[in-house]
Amino acid sequence: MDKVQLIFFFINGFLVSRLFIKVKLPERIVYSLVDRRELSPGRVLLYVISLSAMFSFFIPNAITVLTLLPILELLQRAYRNSEFSESSIATMLVLAVIYGANIGGMGSITASPANGILATFLAFNPVAGAANITFASWLVWGIPLVIIFTLIAWLILLVMFRPGRFGKAGIELPFLPEAIEYPHQKLAIWLTAAYFVSSILLSALLMMLPENETEILMITGVLTVVFIGFLFLTPMSPVSTGTLRSPLLRIADCYSNLPLRGFVFVGVAVVLGVVMYFLKVDQYFGELLPHLLPDHLPAIVLLLLIALITSFTTEILSNTVVQIAMFLMIVPLSATMDFPVLLALIVTTLSCTSAFMSPIATGVNGLAFGGIPGVSVWRMLVVGLLMNIAGAVLLSLWAYFVIGGIYGGN
């Protein structure tokens, strides 16, 4: 995905998230979850992680977190008088959003910057089988992978937090039912759907028609300007009687109620990444990597080791730095070690977005951790450790048996 197009999508996605909150869609979603008494806490958790994965498939995962944080806050308040401890419910919900947001980006080649880096690398480096990677072929294995990985993450959360121990007593709506009403909710839903569809189509076109890059970027830019104008300049019907017509969004809506503590954690992660870059930690990692991969290993074991090394290294280094360093090591290593290069590059790409332990591993982790108070760092580390291991096993098996069957090379 072109970085200019990514900026346009980020702007549009951010505005969609602000509109989502402005028209009280989080309240309506929480109302539908909490007011249905037959829903167990485990099923609520499944809906949260699935919603996060679905959103992240279409919009940048950081924007997904900003969109869903208000829902988490309302759910946390709804469970305040239940048998759950505040720390347990906060940690469980935050991890569900983190896992879903990171997993959802694996579903499409245009769904995350890491996937875009892979596509760019393959465009400039001769790798056997790379020509078979298309927008459509990625969806064939990407969507089932997201579904399976999401279910595994949900099951791990169920085992580690055991929400089934607790009943539904004490779960209450944190607002009056009338609070879910807002006149422009249907319009907001249609605008969100239009953004989802247009972003997928435009990013797919840019990938399939690189010779028309300028025209596609111009179309993306024009649509962004039109969208901004519609949101901020078009007078809509009054919200209530006695009020004047006003646009869907105002400037103040773009910065009010943002998770400032979450941005602090993102800032810490960025600073650490810059420091490690100037200390040349990435070069040291690149020199160390060949010694971590023994010779004469079966391909599937080698893919598992690559997945483990990538995901755990991303916990302390920038995922972009890790991904590029791994790429630069994998291609030369293939000359001396017999393994499927394309599958190794794909596993690296997917694994560098599968760092689930640390609050500063990715921007998603930092935003979610800092956005909701009461999250247990210890439990995040322990459950994240299990997720990293489970993810590495799943990704290596999926690459070898499924992706390798589609693209060849296993």
DRENMARTOR-400450 format. One record per atom (N, C-alpha, C, O, CB): z, y negated, x negated. Coordinates in pm, whole numbers, plus 50000, padded with zeros to 5 digits. Last residue first. Glycine has a CB too. Example, Ala and Ser with C-alpha at 12.3 -4.5 7.8 and 13.67 -1.06 7.14 Angstrom:
BEGIN
507085022548715 507145010648633 507874999748710 508044988648659 505725006048592 507805056948681 507805045048770 507805033048680 508465033248576 509055044748869 
//
This chain:
BEGIN
499485254849355 500715262249330 500415276449283 501345284149257 501575262749456 497065242149405 497725239349278 499005246949255 499595245949147 498015225049268 496465226949728 496195236349621 497035233049498 497635222349489 494715236249586 497035211749948 496285205349841 495865215049731 495005211749649 497105194249781 498285231050116 497315221450170 496425215750060 495205214950076 498045210050242 499995245649958 499015252850038 497935243850094 496815248150117 499705259950150 501585225449854 500695232849765 499645240649840 498515242249792 501485242149677 502985218950085 502065209050027 501075215849933 499895212649931 502845197949952 504275245250118 503525238250224 502505228550164 501305229750190 504495230650316 505395255949880 504825264849981 503935257650084 502955263350131 505935272050052 506115233949713 505475245949659 504745253949767 503605258149747 506525254849593 507245214449881 506095211149795 505365223849752 504135224249755 506565203249672 509325228649997 508265223250082 507025220049999 505905222750042 508765210550155 510915234249772 510335245249850 509165240349935 508135247149944 511405251649940 511535207749696 510835216649603 510195228349677 509055232049647 511805221849496 512825198049927 511605191549878 510825200649783 509595201049788 511935178349809 515085215349953 514065214450058 512755208950003 511695214550029 514555205550172 516455210349710 516015223849745 514885223349848 513865230049833 517195232249799 516945182849734 516165187949621 515625201849651 514465204949620 517025188149494 518535182249968 517235175649965 516355180849853 515165183049872 517415160749950 520825195749884 520015201249993 518625195249994 517635202250017 520705198850129 521645177349684 521315191149650 520425197449757 519415203749726 522605199449632 522035153849835 521135153849720 520695168049684 519515170449657 521815147349599 523935162850022 522615158650067 521615158649952 520475162949969 522685144750131 526145167449858 525555178649932 524135175249978 523245183649973 526425182350053 526535140749776 526275151249678 525615163349744 524645168849693 527585155549608 527145128450019 525895125149952 525525135249845 524345138149825 525995111449889 529675138450063 528605142550154 527245139550092 526295147250109 528745135350291 530935125649840 530975140249858 529835145049946 529115154349911 532325144449918 530405098049875 530015104849752 529935120049772 528985126449727 531005101649641 531505093250128 530095090450106 529585097749981 528485103149981 529855075250091 534145098850078 533405107850166 531905105650152 531115115050162 533835105850312 534695077049903 534895090849861 534085100549947 533405109349894 536375094449868 534245054450061 533385056849945 533485071449902 532475077649868 533765047549828 534265050850402 534975057450292 534005060550178 533055068150195 535645070450341 533995020250573 533305032250524 534045037850403 534405030350312 531825028950488 535054996450671 535815008750690 535145021350640 535675032250661 536115010450831 532364976550812 533644978250742 534254991950767 534004998250870 534624967450785 528964975350752 529964980750844 531274982750769 531294989950670 529484994150908 527414965450544 527284959450676 528324963950776 528544957150876 525954962550731 527674979650310 528314966550319 528304960550457 529094951650487 527664957150225 526205002550380 527595003750338 528324990350353 529454989950401 527675008550193 523664991450440 524424998650542 525894999450506 526754997250592 523865012750561 522944979150194 522964971650320 523834978450424 524654971950489 521544969950374 523125000850010 523954989049997 524074981150126 525164976750163 523434980249890 521185019150105 522585023150092 523505010950088 524545010750155 522785031449966 518865003050085 519295008450214 520775012050210 521535008550300 518465020850252 518624998949811 518924987649898 519414992050034 520274985550094 517714978949914 520365025849638 519165019549696 519595007549779 520765006149813 518355029749783 522865028549510 521705036349466 520405030249514 519435029549438 521815050849515 525225017449580 524295008649510 523055016149462 522275010849383 524995002149391 526765037049698 526435025149778 525415016049712 524785007849779 527685017249807 525595070549622 526205057849581 525825046349674 524705045849724 525795054449440 524215093049751 525635092749716 526215078649704 527205075449769 525835099949587 521525097549797 522375095349914 523845092849880 524655090849971 522275107050005 518355094949716 519645092649650 520645088449758 520615077049804 519535081749537 515655098849776 516655108049829 517965107149752 518615117349726 516135122449824 513605086049664 514145079649784 515215088449848 515645085949961 513025076749886 512935102949465 513495090049424 513935081649543 514565071249526 512475082249341 511795124749594 513185125849546 513775112349507 514985110549516 513245135249428 509175117249644 510065119649757 511525119649713 512405115149787 509725132949825 508245114949377 508155103849472 509135105449587 509845096049622 506735102549526 508645140949276 509305129349215 509355117549311 510385111049326 508585125149086 506905155149441 508345158049445 509135146449385 510175142549439 508665171149370 504465143949354 504895142249493 506395144649506 507085137149574 504115151849586 504415152649088 504395138249117 504875135549260 505595125949284 502985132549097 504355180349126 505475174349054 505555159349081 506655153949097 505335176848903 501895183249253 503115186549327 504335180449259 505255175949327 503275201849338 500215175649039 500215168149165 501485170749244 502095161449297 498985171749249 500745195448842 501075181348818 501175173648950 502115165948969 500015174948728 502085226348834 501175218148916 501555203348910 502565199248966 501205223049063 502405237848491 502965235148624 502005226148701 501195219148641 504385228448612 502895248048182 502005251648293 502715249348426 503525257548469 501535266448281 503165224947923 503865233548018 502955235948138 502325226648188 505225227348062 501525208547781 502225219147707 502945228947798 503305239947756 503215212947611 500435191547964 499545196847861 500185208347784 499495216947729 499145185847764 502475182448117 501605192648177 500645198648075 500105209548097 500815186648292 503595161947976 504245175047970 503345186048024 503445197647982 505555174648048 501975139948049 501865145847915 502485159747905 501975168347834 502515136747813 502905138348329 501495140548294 501345145948152 500635155848133 500705127548309 505715133448315 505185145648377 503755148548333 503415159948301 505235144548529 506185108348203 506585120348130 505895132848183 505535141748106 508105122148137 505295090148387 504785089048251 505155101048164 504515103548063 505295076248186 506815097948612 505355099248613 504805099548470 503975107948435 504715087548691 509395090448528 509075104648551 507565106848549 507095116648491 509665109348686 509065062648520 509415069948398 509095084848411 508585091048318 510915068048366 508535057548792 507505054848692 507785062348562 506875067748500 507395039748664 511015065848907 509735071648949 508665069748843 507965079248807 509275065349081 512915049648779 512975064248765 511625070448798 511145079248727 514075070148855 512095024248867 512145027248724 512125042348701 511405047148614 513405021148660 512435027749145 511115024749090 511045028048942 510075033848895 510755009949113 515165031749168 514275042849202 512855040349151 512145049849117 514245044949353 517315021748903 516385017849009 515425029249038 514925035848947 515595005148969 520095043948839 518965035748797 518115032048918 518185038549022 518115043148692 521985059348962 522455049248867 521335040148817 521615029648760 523115056048750 520665075749140 521985070749178 522475059649086 523285051449127 522985082249178 518435084849010 518265073149095 519605067549142 519685055949181 517405076649216 519415108048900 519205096648811 519045083748892 519465073048848 517975098848723 519395124449125 520685120749067 520555109148968 521485101148955 521315132648996 516615126349180 517545121249281 518855116749219 519385106249256 517815131849387 515515136648934 515075123948993 516115118249088 516465106549078 513745125749066 516825161148896 516915150648794 516565137048854 517245127148828 515975153748676 516045174749133 517465172149103 517615160749003 518435151749023 518145184749050 513235175749104 513835169449221 515295165749194 515725154749230 513745178749342 512995190148865 512465176548874 513095169048990 513455157348977 510915176748889 514125214548947 514765206748842 514295192248844 515095183048828 514495212848705 512185222249138 513575220049179 514315211649075 515055202549111 514295233549198 509935225248977 509925214949082 511345211949129 511675200449156 509065219449200 510815247148826 510545234448760 510535222948861 511065212248833 509215235048685 510875266649021 512135262748957 511975249248888 512875240948890 512585273548854 508165268349080 509085264249187 510435259949129 511065250849182 509265275649287 507035277448837 506695264148890 507705259448994 508065247648995 505305264348952 509275292548601 508395293448718 508195279648780 509085271248774 508975303248824 509265280648262 509955282348389 508935284648500 507835279148494 510845270048421 508475275447996 508215288548057 509065290948182 509535302148205 508465299547957 511035253247863 509685259047869 509675272047950 510705278547969 509155261647727 513285231048044 512985242147953 511555247147970 510945245648076 513975253647976 513905199048063 513005208348131 512625219548035 511735217847952 511725201048183 515315182347908 515995187348027 515165197648102 515665204148193 516335175848119 513645173647713 514685182947671 515445188747790 516135198847777 515665176047577 512035155147846 511445167847800 512485178247760 512235190247771 510525165247683 514015133747899 513495142548003 512875155547950 513175166148005 512465135248083 514615116747691 515525127847718 514915138247811 515245150147804 516815122647778 512685097247699 512755105747580 513615118047604 513375128647545 513305097747462 513285085747947 511985091947926 511965101147805 511325111647807 510925081447911 515815075347894 515675085947994 514355093347976 514295105547987 515765080048137 515115055747713 515985066747670 515865078547765 515835090147723 517445061947661 513655039547885 512985045847772 513805057647719 513255068147684 512745035647660 515645031448064 514525039348115 513765046348002 513305057648018 513565030348194 517285015947908 517795028847954 516665037648004 516705049847988 518835026848066 516944991247788 515945001747766 516465015647803 516155025647738 515495001747619 518434970147853 519044979347758 518134991147725 518484999847646 520374984447813 516834959348046 516884952447917 517564960947810 517304959247691 517604939147932 517394978148250 516024976448201 516034969848063 515314974347973 515194967948300 520074974548295 519644987348238 518214986548185 517864993348089 519744998448342 519944948748407 520694951148284 520224963948216 519994964248095 522214951948313 518454953848640 517924944748538 518614947148404 517964947548299 518114930148582 520204971248777 518874975748741 518264967148631 517634972348539 517974975648862 522404954548816 522544966448733 521184971648687 521034975848572 523304977448809 521174936048992 521694931648861 521834943548766 521444942748650 523044924448878 520634952749212 519534946049142 519974941849002 519244943848905 519054933749221 523224960349289 522264970649249 521114964449169 520664970249070 521714978049372 524244935349361 524854942849251 523894953349198 523754955149077 526174949549297 522584929849582 522544921449463 523134928249341 522594927149231 523254908649489 523484949449758 522094949849713 521934941649586 521244945749493 521144944549824 526084940049794 525884953049730 524444954549682 524204960349576 526234964349827 525444915849923 526174915649796 525974928849722 525724928849601 527674913049820 524314924450158 523424918250060 524104917049924 523434917249821 522984904350109 526654933250286 525624942850249 524674937250145 524264944350053 524844947150371 527924909250334 528544918750241 527534929350196 527564933750081 529774925550308 526194898450525 526284892150394 526904901550291 526484901950176 527094879350403 524264908450759 525374914950686 525494909750543 524954915750450 525164930250683 523764880750987 523244889950886 524414895950808 525444889450792 522254882550790 524384862251187 524914875951196 524244885751101 524154897751130 524774881051336 521494842051148 522804844151209 523134859051213 522264867451240 522854838151350 518914839151058 519984840450957 521364842751017 522314845050943 520014828150872 517194838151272 516764845551153 517874847451050 517784856250965 515594838551089 518124821551466 518204835951492 517864844251368 518204856051361 517254839651606 517484796151378 518864800851360 519004815851384 519894822251328 519804793351454 514854793351464 515124795151322 516514800751299 516714809251212 514974781851248 514394813751760 514594801051693 514934803751546 515274814951509 515724792651762 512254832951973 513134831651858 513234817151814 512304809351829 512644840251742 510884828052213 511654840352196 512644839452082 513764844652092 510714852052173 511304793452323 510594804552258 511504816752244 512724815952261 510074800252120 512154782252659 512364782252514 511614794152454 511324803852523 513874782952480 512794761952942 511944771952878 512114770852726 512214759852672 510444770052918 516274754753015 514894751152990 514114762852930 514694772352876 514824739052897 518464765053286 518134763253145 516644760453129 515854763453219 518544775653062 518854770353551 519424757953499 519154755653352 519564745353297 520874757853522 519124805453521 518864793653604 519554781453545 520674782253495 519324795953749 518214819053200 519044818553321 518714805953397 518084796753344 520564819053285 516044817953032 516914829653026 517794830353149 518094841353197 517774829152899 512834806853150 514244804453119 515064817253121 514804826253202 514834794453218 509854820052990 510614816853110 512084815253076 512564821652982 510434827753217 508894804652674 509014815852766 509834811552888 510424800852889 509674828052697 506654787752462 507784786852557 507754798552655 506714801752712 507724773352634 505854796452138 505444798552277 506634797652370 507554805852361 504754812152292 506894794351881 506284782551942 505944784152089 505754774152159 505054778851868 507904818151774 508664805751754 508124793751832 508834783851847 508684802451610 506194839451848 507654840851858 508374827451858 509334825551933 508164849251743 503614829551801 503994834051935 505504834551950 506044830552053 503394847851965 503704824251524 503494813451620 503914817251760 504514809251832 502044809351621 504024850251426 505064840251403 504944828851503 505934824251560 504984834751258 501574861251511 502844866951558 503984856951542 504804855351632 503164879951482 499754845751366 499724845651513 501034850651570 501554845051667 498544854251565 500504853551105 500634839551147 500644838351299 501444830951355 499474831051088 499844880951119 501224876651090 501454862351136 502474859351198 501524877950940 497104880051161 497964885951264 499424881951244 500144879751341 497834901251264 496364868950912 496114861551037 496994866851149 497574859051224 494624862651077 497124889750736 497734876550727 497564868450854 498494861850900 497164868950611 495444910550820 496894912350824 497604898850822 498564896750896 497364920950706 492964898750765 493304902350903 494814903850918 495404899151015 492584915450945 493204896850486 493054884650566 493404887350712 494064879150776 491604879250555 493314923750417 494484915350391 494404902350470 495434897250517 494594912250241 490734931150493 491884937250562 493144928950540 493944927350632 492104951750513 489174915750314 489044913750459 490254919350535 490744913150629 487764920450511 490014926450065 490194912250097 490144909850247 490994902750301 489114903750028 489274954150080 490684949950067 490884935450110 491824932550184 491154951649923 487064969950104 487234959050200 488654953450197 489164948550297 486914964050341 487344990249923 486304980249896 486374968449991 485804957849963 484924986749904 489225007250033 489664997849930 488624987249898 488964976449850 490015005349803 489665022150290 488555013150262 488945002850155 489004990950185 488095005850391 491985037050305 490715044150320 489515035550283 488465040850247 490565048950462 494005017850269 493955029550181 492585036150185 492065040450082 495035039650219 493515000150471 493504995250333 493405006750235 492785005450129 494764987050305 493835016750694 492515011150664 492435006350519 491415008350453 492204999450758 496595021350678 495665032550664 494265027550629 493595033450544 495625040850794 497544995750726 497835001950596 496915013850572 496495016350459 499305006350589 496584992250987 496124983450880 496394989350743 495564988150653 496804969850892 497915013051131 496455012251127 495975003951009 495055007950938 495925006351257 500655006951089 500115019951049 498595019151033 498045024050935 500495030851152 500754981351200 501104983251059 500564996551007 500074997350895 502624982751041 500034985751468 499164977651382 499474979751234 498564979951152 499304962951418 502215001451561 500845006851561 499954999051464 499205005151387 500255006351704 504434984051525 504424997551470 502985002551454 502595007251348 505225007051559 503624961551677 503834960451532 503784974151465 503154975751361 505184953651502 503584972551931 502344967151874 502454965751723 501504968451650 502004953551938 506294978751961 505314989551959 503994984951897 503374992251820 505064994952102 507304952351965 507734961851862 506734973251848 506364977151737 509134967451894 506094942752195 505784936452067 506174945651951 505454946551851 506514923052054 507304959452386 505854959952367 505444953752233 504564958852165 505154952652482 509974951252356 509614965152330 508114966452305 507694973652215 510044974252448 509784924652436 510204927852300 509834942152262 509424944752149 511714925752285 509094928052704 508144921552613 508494924852468 507604927452387 508134906252636 511474939452796 510224947152802 509174941252708 508464948652639 509674947652945 513304917952755 513444930652684 512154938752684 511784944352580 514564938852747 513674892552859 512464895252782 512524908552707 511854910152605 512224884052683 516114888053001 514824887753071 513604892452992 512594895953052 514564874053117 518744911152986 518094899852920 516654899752968 516024910352976 518184900752762 521704930053020 520554923653086 520054911853004 520834903452959 520934919053227 523974939552913 522734945952868 521494939052925 520374941952884 522724960652907 526144927953028 525714922552899 524414928652851 523794923552758 526784924852796 527004941053251 526054930053272 525474924953140 524434918253139 526734918653347 528944958753159 527584963853185 526554952753201 525384954653170 527594972453308 530834943652891 530604945653034 529174950553057 528274946852982 530874932553112 531584962852596 531104950752664 530954954052812 530944965652851 529754945652603 532034987052480 532704975452420 532264962152482 532534951552427 532444975152272 532765015052680 531785004552649 532514992452592 533504988052649 530985000652776 534785040452525 534565030152626 533465020652582 533255018452463 535865022352654 536515069252481 535245062752446 534875053052557 534685057152672 534105073352423 538735082552572 538945070052499 537675063052456 537735052052401 539755072752380 537445115352543 538435106152599 538565093952509 538515094852387 539795113152615 535855134652447 535185122052481 536155111852538 535755100852577 534075124652581 537405151952167 536835150852301 536195137252322 536015129552228 537905153152405 536775165651847 537345155251931 536655155152067 535455157952078 537225141551864 535395184351711 536845186251726 537425176951831 538425180051896 537555184051594 532805176051677 533095184551793 534565187151814 534975191651921 532385197451779 532635163451434 532905155151552 533195163251676 533775158051772 531735145951579 532805171951148 533255179951262 533585171351385 534715171851435 534485188251221 532005162650902 532865153950983 533425160951107 534405156351165 532085141651026 530565183750785 531505176150703 532465167650786 533605165550745 530765167350607 528945193950990 529855202850917 530945194850845 532105198750844 529075211450816 527525171151071 528345178451168 529375187151096 530535187751137 527455187151259 526185164750834 527165155350889 528085162350989 529285159650992 526455143450956 524525187250820 525505184650713 526575175050762 527755176950733 524805179050588 522975183351050 523855195051041 524905193150932 526065197150950 523025207751014 521585159950976 522475159851093 523465171451086 524645169651113 521655160651224 520085169750761 521065159050739 522075158450854 523265156650831 520365145550723 518485188150901 519395192850797 520485182450770 521665185950758 518625196050666 517045170351064 517925180351126 518925185951025 520085188151058 517095191851186 515635156350865 516555149250955 517535158951020 518725156051030 515775141651063 514065176850759 515065170250674 516095162850759 517285163050729 514385160550574 512415182450982 513305192750928 514415186450844 515575190350856 512495202750842 511105157351019 511855163651129 512855173851074 514015173751114 510885170651228 509875153350769 510865143750819 511725150050928 512945148250929 510165131050873 508125175450765 509175174150664 510275164650711 511455167650696 508585169150532 506345169650978 507275181150988 508415180450886 509535184550917 506505194050969 505175145850854 505935145150979 506845157350997 508025155551029 504975143951098 503905155950616 504965145950611 505815145450737 507045144750728 504385132550586 501785173050659 503025178850605 504195169050609 505355173250604 502795183450463 500075155450797 500135169550835 501415176050783 502055183750855 498915177150780 500155130850669 500855132250797 501035146850835 502035150450897 500085124950908 498465136150455 499895133950430 500695135750559 501775141550557 500145119750371 495995137150581 496535149450523 498025148150492 498775157850502 495775153150396 495625110150660 495785120650760 496425133150702 497285139250765 494435124150821 495425096650414 496425092350513 496695103650613 497845106450646 495955079750588 495015121450154 494535110950244 495655107150340 496695113750345 493265115550322 494455139749880 495515132049946 494885120650025 494305111449968 496535126649842 492355150449744 492675156349874 493755148749950 493965151050069 493095170749857 492285138849499 491285134449596 491565139849736 491075134449835 489895138749553 494135152949349 494515139849403 493545134949509 493945127649600 494605129749291 493365176349226 493765177049366 494095163749429 494315163049550 494935185949380 494395166448905 493715176548986 494275177049127 495485177949147 493835190348920 494155133148817 495095144048848 494385153748940 493835149749043 496415138648913 493485106348629 492835118548677 493845129948693 494335135548595 491715122848580 494675075448748 494895086448655 494255099148711 494465102448828 496405088648629 494405056548942 494045052548806 494235063648703 493985061648584 494855040548765 495235068049178 493935061149178 493465058049036 492265056949011 494025048349259 497775076949124 496705087049137 495325080649132 494355086849089 496875094949267 499115052349130 499075060249007 497945070449011 497235072248912 500415067548986 498805045449400 498215037049296 498085044749165 497055043949097 499065024349274 500285065849524 498865064249555 498155056049448 497025059149410 498685057649693 502855060549413 502165073249388 500665071849411 499865076249329 502745084449477 503335035549527 503255036749381 502545049649342 501735049849250 504675036349318 503475042849796 502395034149750 502225034649600 501095034149550 502665020049794 505825057249796 504575064249828 503375056049782 502385061549734 504485067049979 507565035949740 507445047149646 506165055049670 505485059049575 508655056549658 507415019749969 506815015049844 506645026349742 505675026249665 507675004049784 506535039150263 507515034250167 506805029250042 505705033950011 508535045250130 504455046450432 505755043450492 506785038250394 507835033450436 506285055550559 501965055650371 502125041050377 503535036950420 503775025150443 501105035050471 502095082550394 501855077250260 502015062150255 502185056350148 500455081050213 504835093150596 503485087750585 503305082050446 504255077250385 503215076850692 507425103550574 506495109050671 505065104650658 504155111550703 506955105750804 509365092550417 508585103550359 507425107850448 506545115150403 509475115350331 510855074450558 509775069350475 508925080050409 507885076950352 510335060550371 512915089450673 511755085550754 510575080650673 509425082450714 512155075050850 514925091450477 514085103050508 512805098950581 511735104350554 514865113250593 516175066550476 515555071550354 514585083050382 513535084050317 516625076150256 517035064950744 516145054650690 515445059450563 514265056650544 516925041850661 518735087650769 517535086350850 516535076450792 515335079150790 517895082250989 520765081050582 519965093150567 518655092050645 517595095250592 520755105450613 521745056650690 521225057450553 520305069550537 519195068350485 522385058250452 522585064950946 521525054950933 520915055350794 519695054450780 522085040850962 524575083550875 523455087650961 522295077950948 521135082050939 523905088551108 526365067750733 525605077950662 524415082750744 523365085750688 526515089750627 527335052250948 526615045850838 525785056050760 524645053350726 527605038750743 528625071851104 527495064351158 526665057951048 525435058151053 527995053651254 530625081450926 529655090550987 528425083051036 527295087451013 530305098151103 532115058150869 531415065450763 530315074350820 529205074650767 532395073950682 533105051251124 532295041851048 531475049150942 530275046550928 533195031250982 534555074151195 533405070351277 532505060751202 531285061551214 533875064151409 536485074350985 535585085751008 534355081551086 533235085051048 536315096851083 537825049751010 537095052850887 536085064050909 534965063550858 538065056650775 539025052051259 537995041751239 537165044551114 535965042151113 538645027751229 539255085651382 539775074651302 538655064651278 537475068251277 540365079951166 538815096551720 538275094551587 539065083751513 539505073951574 536785090651595 539735095951976 540505103951881 539965102851738 540605107851645 540515118351924 539235061152077 539065075552090 539915082751986 540725076551917 537575079552074 539155034152056 540325039852124 540215054952143 541005060852217 540515033152259 536695030251925 537925025151865 539175031551926 540145034051855 537995010051882 534175036052007 535015047451969 536385043151917 537165051451871 534305055751863 533065010952047 533185020052162 534125031652133 534805036652223 531805025352201 532975000551790 533934994851886 534135004052006 535235004952059 533444981051934 530925016651694 532235016951629 533305011251722 534415016651730 532205009151497 528835008551858 529345022151869 530725023451806 531595030451857 528365032051804 528524982251764 528904984551903 529454998651923 530435000551995 527694982251996 527764987351498 528954979351526 529444981651669 530644982951692 528654964451505 525395001851536 526555008251473 527835000551503 528875006651530 526345009251323 523794981851646 524094993751726 525325000851669 526185005351744 522885003351729 523604963751431 524304959751554 524654971551644 525684971451711 523454949851632 522104980651246 523504977051221 524224972151346 525374976051368 523574966451115 519394983751301 520334993251361 521804989651338 522674995251406 520075006851308 518054963551161 517834965151305 518934973351370 519364970351481 516484971551332 518804967650899 519164954950963 519024955951115 519794949751188 518274943650909 517594993050863 519054991650858 519494978750927 520454978851004 519554991850712 514884986050882 515464995850975 516974994350980 517574994451087 515085010150934 514624970050661 514554963650792 515104973050899 515724968550996 513094959650826 514734990150469 515764979750469 515794972450604 516864969150655 515534969750354 512405004750524 513705010650556 514855000550551 515855002350621 513995021950463 509714989050700 510484990850576 511904995450606 512534990750701 510514977850495 508485009250980 508864996450920 509644998950792 510185009850774 509694987951019 507835035851048 506915025051082 507215012051006 506295004750972 506965022351229 509815052650962 508445057450952 507455045950969 506365046150911 508175068451057 512095039951036 511715039050896 510315044350872 509685041050771 512705046450811 512285047351307 512015033451272 511485032451129 510545024951102 513285024951288 512855074951272 511655070651342 511295056351306 510135053351279 511845072051494 515325074551138 514155080751074 512865076051139 511875073451070 514255096051081 516905061551334 516745055751201 515525061351130 514755053851069 517995058151117 516765080051541 516245066451561 516005059651428 514995052751410 517225058151646 518075101551418 516665102951458 516025089251479 514875087051439 516545111351587 520645091651387 519885095251267 518395096751299 517555093551215 520435108251206 521285087151663 521335076251565 520475079651443 519675071351399 522785073451522 521065112451780 520215101651827 520155090251725 519105084351704 520705096451962 523095126051640 521695130451629 520745119351672 519725117151607 521445143151713 525345112351734 525005111851592 523555115951569 522865109951487 525955121051512 525275120551998 525115106351968 524705104551822 523845096451790 526425098451998 525845147251954 524515143652003 524245128751983 523115124751954 524365147352151 528505145351867 527495151251781 526085147751824 525215145451739 527645166151778 529845134652089 529695126451968 528635132051873 527935124351806 531025125351895 527915144052385 528965146452287 528785137152168 527675132152146 528975161352242 527205131652697 526765131652558 527965133652466 528915125852468 526035118552525 528175128752948 527925142452905 527485143152759 527405154052702 526865148852993 528395102153005 529605109052959 529335123252909 530155129052838 530615109453071 526635076452937 526315090252976 527425099252922 527385103452807 524895094652922 527565053752818 527785054952962 527445068953013 527915072853120 526955044553037 526735056552553 528165057452586 528385059852734 529295067152773 528895044852543 523895054452564 524565065352493 525995067452542 526415078652568 524575062452344 523255032052711 522655044752751 523325056552684 523335067552739 521155044752719 524695012852565 525055015652705 524505029152750 525195036852817 524525004352798 523255012852330 524635017752329 525095020952470 525825030752491 525575007352264 520855001552429 520855014852370 522255020852370 522445032452406 520305014352226 521724976252516 521144985552613 521144999852558 521415009352632 519704981352649 522614965052278 523564967252387 523014977352488 523744985752540 523894953952458 520164963652134 521264972252087 522284975152196 522774986452207 521964965651969 518734944752294 518354958852299 519424967952238 519584979252285 517024960852227 519094916852315 520194926152350 519744940652369 520304947952451 520864921352477 517294899552215 517144903052356 518104913952401 517974919552510 515714907452383 518094897651944 518174885852032 518134889752179 518854883952261 517034876052001 517484922451829 518894918651848 519014907351950 519924907452033 519524914351714 514704921651833 515404933451885 516854929951918 517384933952022 515354945151784 514254898951681 513944898751824 514674910051895 515204908252005 512424899851848 514984908851430 515734897451487 515494896451638 516424893451714 515314884151419 513064928751398 514484932451401 515334921351460 516304923951532 514984935851260 510764913151395 510944922951502 512414926851513 512944928151623 510074935451477 511204899451156 511194891951281 511354901251402 512014897651500 509884883951294 510994921050976 512244913350985 512314905751116 513364905451181 512364903650867 508334928551018 509414937751050 510744930751063 511534934051151 509504948450945 506974905850923 506854909851064 507994919151105 508554917751214 505514916651089 507784907050652 508054895150735 508014898850883 508924895450958 507024884050706 506784932150579 508224929450569 508604917450656 509634917750724 508634926950423 504064928750613 504764938450698 506274935950696 506944937350798 504464952750652 503594909750409 503314906450550 504084915850644 504664911350742 501804907350578 504324925650188 505074913350218 504854909250363 505804905550432 504644901950122 502344945250201 503744949150218 504614937050250 505544937950331 504264956150092 500094930550138 500224935850273 501674939850302 502164938050413 499294947950292 500754926049870 500584914649961 500734919250106 501404912850186 499214907849940 500774951749764 502034944249769 501934932149860 502924928249922 502444939749629 499114978149935 499044965949858 500314957749876 500864956849985 497814957749899 500005011949915 500005000050000 500004987649911 500824986649820 501235000050096 
//
